[in-house]
């Protein structure tokens, strides 16, 4: 039963913790536990940060900076 709940949550969550886990090379469950502990100690303020990161991850194509191709170094 717990595995079904975990699977459902991982499929429907925003993926912020798994994204951080992939970037930092840390297990996703460890990041989730630290996020939960930090939320308890700071009265829930990381939840706001989590929602901001989720928004950015959902719309990351709008936040990407596209490099400008120049033909030479002198075209600044």
Backbone as JSON Lines, residues from 0, in Angstrom:
{"i":0,"aa":"X","n":[0.82,-1.19,0.0],"ca":[0.0,0.0,0.0],"c":[0.88,1.27,0.0]}
{"i":1,"aa":"X","n":[1.92,1.27,0.81],"ca":[2.81,2.44,0.89],"c":[3.52,2.65,-0.43]}
{"i":2,"aa":"X","n":[3.9,1.57,-1.09],"ca":[4.59,1.69,-2.37],"c":[3.68,2.29,-3.43]}
{"i":3,"aa":"X","n":[2.39,1.95,-3.39],"ca":[1.44,2.54,-4.34],"c":[1.28,4.03,-4.1]}
{"i":4,"aa":"X","n":[1.24,4.42,-2.83],"ca":[1.12,5.84,-2.5],"c":[2.37,6.59,-2.94]}
{"i":5,"aa":"X","n":[3.53,6.02,-2.68],"ca":[4.79,6.64,-3.1],"c":[4.86,6.77,-4.61]}
{"i":6,"aa":"X","n":[4.48,5.74,-5.32],"ca":[4.48,5.77,-6.78],"c":[3.54,6.84,-7.3]}
{"i":7,"aa":"X","n":[2.33,6.92,-6.73],"ca":[1.36,7.93,-7.16],"c":[1.91,9.33,-6.9]}
{"i":8,"aa":"X","n":[2.51,9.53,-5.73],"ca":[3.03,10.86,-5.39],"c":[4.17,11.26,-6.32]}
{"i":9,"aa":"X","n":[5.04,10.32,-6.63],"ca":[6.16,10.65,-7.5],"c":[5.71,10.92,-8.93]}
{"i":10,"aa":"X","n":[4.63,10.3,-9.37],"ca":[4.14,10.56,-10.72],"c":[3.39,11.88,-10.81]}
{"i":11,"aa":"X","n":[2.75,12.31,-9.72],"ca":[1.93,13.5,-9.77],"c":[2.56,14.72,-9.1]}
{"i":12,"aa":"X","n":[3.69,14.56,-8.48],"ca":[4.36,15.7,-7.85],"c":[5.06,16.53,-8.93]}
{"i":13,"aa":"X","n":[5.53,17.66,-8.55],"ca":[6.16,18.57,-9.5],"c":[7.53,18.1,-9.94]}
{"i":14,"aa":"X","n":[8.21,17.32,-9.14],"ca":[9.51,16.81,-9.51],"c":[10.67,17.68,-9.09]}
{"i":15,"aa":"X","n":[10.44,18.59,-8.16],"ca":[11.5,19.49,-7.72],"c":[12.58,18.71,-6.99]}
{"i":16,"aa":"X","n":[12.19,17.84,-6.07],"ca":[13.17,17.07,-5.3],"c":[13.93,16.09,-6.19]}
{"i":17,"aa":"X","n":[13.26,15.48,-7.15],"ca":[13.96,14.57,-8.04],"c":[14.91,15.34,-8.97]}
{"i":18,"aa":"X","n":[14.53,16.55,-9.36],"ca":[15.42,17.37,-10.2],"c":[16.68,17.73,-9.42]}
{"i":19,"aa":"X","n":[16.51,18.16,-8.16],"ca":[17.67,18.46,-7.33],"c":[18.51,17.22,-7.08]}
{"i":20,"aa":"X","n":[17.85,16.08,-6.89],"ca":[18.59,14.83,-6.69],"c":[19.44,14.47,-7.88]}
{"i":21,"aa":"X","n":[18.9,14.63,-9.07],"ca":[19.67,14.35,-10.29],"c":[20.83,15.34,-10.46]}
{"i":22,"aa":"X","n":[20.59,16.61,-10.16],"ca":[21.63,17.63,-10.33],"c":[22.77,17.45,-9.32]}
{"i":23,"aa":"X","n":[22.42,17.1,-8.07],"ca":[23.43,17.01,-7.02],"c":[23.97,15.6,-6.81]}
{"i":24,"aa":"X","n":[23.35,14.6,-7.41],"ca":[23.8,13.23,-7.25],"c":[23.43,12.63,-5.9]}
{"i":25,"aa":"X","n":[22.31,13.08,-5.33],"ca":[21.83,12.61,-4.03],"c":[20.51,11.88,-4.25]}
{"i":26,"aa":"X","n":[20.22,10.9,-3.4],"ca":[18.95,10.2,-3.52],"c":[17.79,11.16,-3.28]}
{"i":27,"aa":"X","n":[16.73,10.98,-4.03],"ca":[15.56,11.85,-3.94],"c":[14.9,11.76,-2.57]}
{"i":28,"aa":"X","n":[14.87,10.58,-1.99],"ca":[14.23,10.43,-0.68],"c":[14.97,11.21,0.39]}
{"i":29,"aa":"X","n":[16.28,11.3,0.28],"ca":[17.06,12.08,1.24],"c":[16.72,13.56,1.13]}
{"i":30,"aa":"X","n":[16.59,14.05,-0.07],"ca":[16.24,15.46,-0.27],"c":[14.85,15.74,0.26]}
{"i":31,"aa":"X","n":[13.92,14.83,0.03],"ca":[12.55,15.01,0.55],"c":[12.54,15.05,2.07]}
{"i":32,"aa":"X","n":[13.3,14.16,2.7],"ca":[13.34,14.15,4.17],"c":[13.91,15.46,4.71]}
{"i":33,"aa":"X","n":[15.0,15.94,4.11],"ca":[15.57,17.21,4.55],"c":[14.6,18.36,4.32]}
{"i":34,"aa":"X","n":[13.86,18.31,3.25],"ca":[12.87,19.35,2.98],"c":[11.77,19.33,4.04]}
{"i":35,"aa":"X","n":[11.33,18.14,4.41],"ca":[10.3,18.03,5.45],"c":[10.82,18.53,6.78]}
{"i":36,"aa":"X","n":[12.03,18.11,7.17],"ca":[12.61,18.57,8.43],"c":[12.78,20.08,8.44]}
{"i":37,"aa":"X","n":[13.27,20.63,7.35],"ca":[13.47,22.07,7.25],"c":[12.13,22.81,7.32]}
{"i":38,"aa":"X","n":[11.09,22.23,6.76],"ca":[9.77,22.87,6.82],"c":[9.24,22.92,8.24]}
{"i":39,"aa":"X","n":[9.49,21.87,9.02],"ca":[9.05,21.89,10.41],"c":[9.82,22.91,11.24]}
{"i":40,"aa":"X","n":[11.12,23.01,11.02],"ca":[11.94,23.92,11.81],"c":[11.74,25.38,11.45]}
{"i":41,"aa":"X","n":[11.36,25.67,10.23],"ca":[11.22,27.07,9.8],"c":[9.77,27.47,9.58]}
{"i":42,"aa":"X","n":[8.85,26.74,10.15],"ca":[7.41,27.06,10.1],"c":[6.86,27.11,8.67]}
{"i":43,"aa":"X","n":[7.35,26.26,7.8],"ca":[6.77,26.1,6.48],"c":[7.25,27.04,5.41]}
{"i":44,"aa":"X","n":[8.23,27.87,5.67],"ca":[8.68,28.8,4.64],"c":[9.31,28.1,3.42]}
{"i":45,"aa":"X","n":[9.93,26.92,3.54],"ca":[10.44,26.25,2.34],"c":[9.33,25.82,1.37]}
{"i":46,"aa":"X","n":[8.1,25.77,1.85],"ca":[7.0,25.41,0.95],"c":[6.84,26.47,-0.13]}
{"i":47,"aa":"X","n":[7.01,27.72,0.23],"ca":[6.92,28.81,-0.75],"c":[8.04,28.69,-1.77]}
{"i":48,"aa":"X","n":[9.25,28.39,-1.28],"ca":[10.39,28.21,-2.18],"c":[10.16,27.02,-3.1]}
{"i":49,"aa":"X","n":[9.59,25.94,-2.55],"ca":[9.29,24.75,-3.35],"c":[8.29,25.08,-4.46]}
{"i":50,"aa":"X","n":[7.26,25.84,-4.14],"ca":[6.26,26.2,-5.16],"c":[6.86,27.1,-6.24]}
{"i":51,"aa":"X","n":[7.76,27.99,-5.86],"ca":[8.43,28.84,-6.85],"c":[9.3,27.98,-7.77]}
{"i":52,"aa":"X","n":[10.05,27.03,-7.17],"ca":[10.88,26.15,-7.99],"c":[10.02,25.26,-8.89]}
{"i":53,"aa":"X","n":[8.87,24.82,-8.4],"ca":[7.97,24.01,-9.22],"c":[7.45,24.81,-10.4]}
{"i":54,"aa":"X","n":[7.11,26.09,-10.16],"ca":[6.64,26.95,-11.24],"c":[7.73,27.12,-12.3]}
{"i":55,"aa":"X","n":[8.96,27.36,-11.85],"ca":[10.07,27.54,-12.79],"c":[10.34,26.27,-13.57]}
{"i":56,"aa":"X","n":[10.29,25.1,-12.91],"ca":[10.52,23.84,-13.61],"c":[9.42,23.54,-14.63]}
{"i":57,"aa":"X","n":[8.17,23.91,-14.3],"ca":[7.08,23.67,-15.23],"c":[7.17,24.56,-16.46]}
{"i":58,"aa":"X","n":[7.75,25.75,-16.29],"ca":[7.84,26.73,-17.38],"c":[9.28,27.05,-17.72]}
{"i":59,"aa":"X","n":[10.16,26.07,-17.65],"ca":[11.59,26.33,-17.83],"c":[11.96,26.76,-19.24]}
{"i":60,"aa":"X","n":[11.12,26.47,-20.23],"ca":[11.45,26.93,-21.58],"c":[11.37,28.44,-21.7]}
{"i":61,"aa":"X","n":[10.6,29.08,-20.82],"ca":[10.51,30.54,-20.84],"c":[11.67,31.2,-20.08]}
{"i":62,"aa":"X","n":[12.31,30.45,-19.19],"ca":[13.38,31.0,-18.37],"c":[14.77,30.71,-18.91]}
{"i":63,"aa":"X","n":[14.87,29.94,-19.98],"ca":[16.18,29.63,-20.54],"c":[16.73,30.84,-21.27]}
{"i":64,"aa":"X","n":[18.02,31.06,-21.09],"ca":[18.71,32.15,-21.77],"c":[19.34,31.55,-23.03]}
{"i":65,"aa":"X","n":[18.93,32.07,-24.17],"ca":[19.45,31.56,-25.43],"c":[20.72,32.32,-25.79]}
{"i":66,"aa":"X","n":[21.81,31.6,-26.04],"ca":[23.05,32.3,-26.4],"c":[22.95,32.94,-27.77]}
{"i":67,"aa":"X","n":[23.55,34.1,-27.9],"ca":[23.56,34.83,-29.16],"c":[24.8,34.38,-29.93]}
{"i":68,"aa":"X","n":[24.59,33.93,-31.16],"ca":[25.72,33.49,-31.98],"c":[26.28,34.7,-32.73]}
{"i":69,"aa":"X","n":[27.55,34.9,-32.53],"ca":[28.24,35.99,-33.21],"c":[29.28,35.41,-34.13]}
{"i":70,"aa":"X","n":[29.55,36.12,-35.2],"ca":[30.52,35.6,-36.17],"c":[31.96,35.83,-35.71]}
{"i":71,"aa":"X","n":[32.17,36.86,-34.88],"ca":[33.52,37.09,-34.38],"c":[33.43,37.67,-32.97]}
{"i":72,"aa":"X","n":[34.57,37.71,-32.32],"ca":[34.61,38.23,-30.95],"c":[34.42,39.74,-30.91]}
{"i":73,"aa":"X","n":[34.62,40.41,-32.03],"ca":[34.56,41.86,-32.06],"c":[33.15,42.4,-32.19]}
{"i":74,"aa":"X","n":[32.16,41.54,-32.29],"ca":[30.74,41.98,-32.38],"c":[30.09,41.91,-31.01]}
{"i":75,"aa":"X","n":[30.44,42.83,-30.18],"ca":[29.9,42.83,-28.82],"c":[28.75,43.77,-28.72]}
